[in-house]
Amino acid sequence: MNSKHSNRTAQPEVAASLPRGAARDAVEELGRRIVNDVYPQGQPIPTEPELAESLSVSRTTIRDAIKVLSGKGMIRTARRYGTKVRPINEWHLFDADVISWHDPTHSRLGQMFVETTELRCIFEPAAAELAAERATPEQIRIILDAAHALLPGALNTSELYAEDSRFHCTILDATCNLMMRQLRPMIISILRISYEFGVQTENGGTPFREGHIRVAEAIRDHDGALARHEMEQMLDANRRTANAYWSARKTADSEG
């Protein structure tokens, strides 16, 4: 693969949210313990000295890690009860770190996959319609280029994820709506869930690629109604896939 293509399919940008060094390692380890229920919701986590000993780091490092996890809505500290894991509905579930810390077999990811797909069905068709009305020639070029690049047989999963994110994020940019553009990190995190599951590549191929191309061409032709319709069709297929996948996972879990 040539360097030009490799640059184009670089990993989508996500704002840095973690410290460096030992503090980063502590955040990631504690984050994994929380999301994978080693430290259950509503329950206190071990004390600062206990955590420092278990992770072989200083208490200052633990304090720094606690601050980061508090900022992600995952824990709350109070003098009367120490540090507790907050309910999941208070977590920043679109945070890429929170998603990545889940074990791939965790049942919560299936639910998140279904629910984020439902969310996409609500706002992305409207974004495609606005993009058809407002996209610049350069944005149209990027959207078309990303759509045509989605070849599951030719790209690896990381490259597909990058191109898919480039496609959807550029559509958000093309709405010329500052609030809509703020959804870029959200869409990157949503797509990450589906690629973490492998569903996008397992169910990829011609229909997957052609759905993106039809949306891109409607935007190119400045046909807002058609862009909305094609995005709705594409995401409806995604929703059916998500529901089927989640149903199969729940069945497998219950039988296991």
N, C-alpha and C positions, 0 to 999 in steps of 0.2 A: 504494500500500500504506500502511495507516495506521500511526501511530507505535507503537501497542500491539503490532501484529504484528511490526514491525521490531525492537522490543526483545526480544520473545520469541524471535526467531530470530537473536539476536546470536551471534557466533562463540563456540564452546565455549571454556571457560577452559582454558588450558595455562600451567603455571607459567613465569614468565619465566626464561630460561636463558642469556641473552646480556647482555653489558655494553652500554653506550651509546657513541654517537659513533664515533670512528675505530677503537676496539678492536672494536666490533661489526662494522663493515665488514670488518676484517681477519679476524675469526673466520669470517664468512660466505664470504669469498673463498677462504680456505684450506680451509674445510670443503668447498666445492664442488670444489676441485681434488683433494682426497683422495677423496671419494666417486665422482668421475667419472674416477678413475684417472690423473689428470695426475701425481700422486705415488702410485706403486703400493704395494700392501701389502708390508711387509717391507723397503722401501727407505727410505733417508734422504731427508728433504726438504731444500731449500736452507738454507744457514746463516742465522742471525739477521740479519747485515748484508745478505745477498742478498735476503732477504724484505722487509726494511725498504725497500730500494731499489726493489724491484719493485712494492711497494704504496704507495710514497711516504709512509711513516709512520715514526715513531721506533722504535728498538729496544725501548724500553719498551712500546710498543703491541704489538709482535710478541710480547714475553714474556707480556703479558696474554692475547693470543689463544692462545698455546701452552698456557697454563694451562687455559683453557676447553676446548680440544680434548682435552687430556689427561683432563679430567674427564668427557668424553663417551666415553672409552675408545678414541679414534681414533689417538693418537700416544703415544710413550713417549720420554723424554729420558734420556740417560745420557752421562757424560763420555767414555766410551771410543768411542762411535760417533755422538754428536750426537743428533738427533731423528729417529726413524723412524716410519713408518706402521705401526700395529699390525694384526694379522690381523683380518679382518672379524668373526670369531666373538667378538672382544673389544669390538667397538663397541656402543654403546647403541642398538640398532636400533629401539627404540620411541621414541626421542627425536624429537620433531616436527621439530627442526632438521635432524637427520641425514636424515630422510625428505625434507624439502623441498629439501635441497641437491642431490638427484639430478636429473640431466637427465631429463625425461619419457620419453626414448627409451632410457634405460639398461636393459639386460637384467636387472639385479639387481632392479629394481622388480617385474618380473613374478614372479620367484621369491618375493619378499617378499609379494606379493599372495596367492599360493597358500598360502604357509606361515602367514601370519597368519589366513587364512580357516580353515585347519585348526585353528589354536589356538582361534579363536572357537567352533568346533564342540565343543571339549572342555569349555569352562567356562561358556559363556553359557546352554545349556539348564539346567544346574544352578542358575545364578543366577536364571533365570526361575521355576523351581520354588520356590526359597526366597522370592522376591518375592511369589509368590501366597500364601504362608503368612504373610508378615510385613509387607507394604506398608501404609503408613498411607493414609487416605482422600486426603490431599493428594498423595502419591506416585502413587496410582492415577489421580488426575485428570491429573497431568502426563504420565504414560505414555500414557493414552488421548488426550490433547490432541496430543501429539507424533506419535502414530501416525496420527491423522486428518489432521494437517497435511502429511503426506508426499504432496504432489501434484506430481509432476515437471513437469506442464504449467503449473502456477501459480507455482511457486517457482523461483528461480535455483539454481545449483549450491551456492553458499555457504549459502543458506537451507536447502536440503535437507540439507546436511552438518550444519548446526547442529541441525536438528530430529532427525535420525537420531542424532546424538551425545546429545542431550537424552533421547531414548527409552532408549537403551542404558545411559547413565550413571545414569539414575534407577532403572533396574532393579537395577543394582549397589548403589546406595544402599539400595534397598528390601530387600536381603537382610539388612540389619542386621548385617552381618559386616564388621568393620573391615578385615580382610585383603582381602576381596573389593572393598571400596570403594577400596582402594589401586590397583585395576586401572583406575580411571577414565582416567588419562593414557594408559594402554596402549590402551584401546578407542578413544579419540579419535585416537590415532596410527594404529591399524589402519584405522579408517574413512577417515582421510585418504588412505591408500594407494589405496583403491578409488575415492574421489572424484577423486584426482589422475589416475587412469586414465580417468575418465569412465564407468566401467563401471556404476556405480549409476544414473546418469541415462540412459545408453544403454539399459539393460535395466530401466528403471523403468516406472511405470504402474500399472495396476490390481493385478496380482499382487504387486508390490513393496509397495504400500500395504496390501493386504488381509492379507498375511502379518503385518505389524506389528500390524494391528488385531486379528487373531485371538489373537496373543500377549497384547496388552493386555487383551482381554476375558476371557481365561482368568485373568489376574492379578486383574482386577476381581472375578471370580466365585470367587476363592480356590481355584481348581482347579489344584493344583500339577502333577499328572501331565499335564494337558492343556497347561499353560503350557510344560512341558518339551518335550512332543511338538511343539507348534506352533513353538517356537523351533528345534528340531531340523529340522523341515521347511523352515523359512525359510532356515536356514544351509546346509542341504544343497543348496538351489537356488543359493545364493551360491557354494558350493564348486564345483558343476558349471560355473557361469559363469566362475569364476576359472581352473579347469583348462582350459576351452575357450579362454579369452582368452590364457593363457600358451602354450598349444600353438600358437595362431595366430601369436603374436609370435615364437616360436622358429622357426617355419616361414618367416615373412617375413624374419627375420634371416639364416637359412641361405641363402635364395634371393637375398638382397641381396648 
